[in-house]
Amino acid sequence: AFRATMERCHAAFEDVARRIVAAIAENLGAAPAALLACFDGHSSYLRLNYYPVCDDPAPPDAPTMPERGELAVHHHTDAGAVTVLLHDGRPALQVEHRGTWHTIEARPDALVVNVGDVVQVWSNDRYRAPLHRVLASAAHERLSAPFFYNPSYATRFAPLPSACAGAPPRYRPIHWEAYRAGRAAGDYADVGEEIQIAHFRLA
């Protein structure tokens, strides 16, 4: 029963993410089918997060690297194309904007959607993958279920010609499988500086 529920959730999240990618493609002047073809045999996944009570949480106005206290998840951008997040109604997600961290309202009637590094590159920076983090709490546990919509491992992504609008591309092509592997290694191992799309930026 649990597996069947998760498979239905995965399919529903995928449908939402596909429609978002199609809308982004149209806004960038590209054919939706061309971008959606990158998700044939995609590498997407649904994750279940559990955040236990924390004895020493960092305050909501803490700087990017808190001087005291702990975060549930440190600052990062999402590597893939689109993330669709189902939350439990407790506000904890924060997004950085112009040097300040803002807590996102946890509306019970809404999903949270982030664009990721793939869309930022496709759009030649017209869409920015937001830097975000998750606060810890001393008062309550939290649950969330993010769905990461990722292209197939064979995909190479680069700025779309239609998104450049006569300007030069800001990134060289990136191989998704290698990029995702590098990001995963940065998450789970001490490999030095973690790979980011900034490493592929052109002068």
C-alpha positions, 0 to 999 in steps of 0.5 A: 500500500505504501509503494502504491501511494508513493507511485501515485504521488510520483506520477502526480508530481511528474505531471505538475513538473512537466507542465511547468517545464512546458510553460517555461519552454514557451516563455523562452521561445522554445518548443515544449516538446524539445525540452520535454524530450530531455526527460525521456528516461529521466532521472527524477526522484521523490524524497521523503524528509524527516526533520527531528527536533533540534536542541540548538536551532539557528535563528531565522535571521542568521547569516548564510553561515550561521554564527550559532545554532544549526540548520536543518539543511544548509544553503544550496540550489537544486541541481535539476530542472524543477523541484515540486515540494509538498510540505506539512504546513510548518514554515521552515524553507528560506530563500535568499534575496538580495543578501537577506533570508526570507521564510516562505509561507507554508500555505496548506493549499499550495505546493512550493516550486523551485527552478533548478540549475538546468533551467537557469542554464537553459534560460541563460540566467533569465530564470535564476535557481534560488539559493535556499535552506531549511531552518531547524526547530526546537519546538516540533518535528517536520516532514516534507516530500520534494520531487526533483524533476531531472533530465535523462542522464544522457542529456547535455544542457546549454543555453537555448538559442531562443533564450539568448536573444542575440546575447552570447551564451553564458554557459558551455554545455554541461553533461547532466550525468557528470554534473549530477554525480559531482553534486551528489559527491559534494553532498555526501563526501569531502571532495573539496569545492562542490561542482556548480554551474558557475564552473561552466560559466563563460567569460 
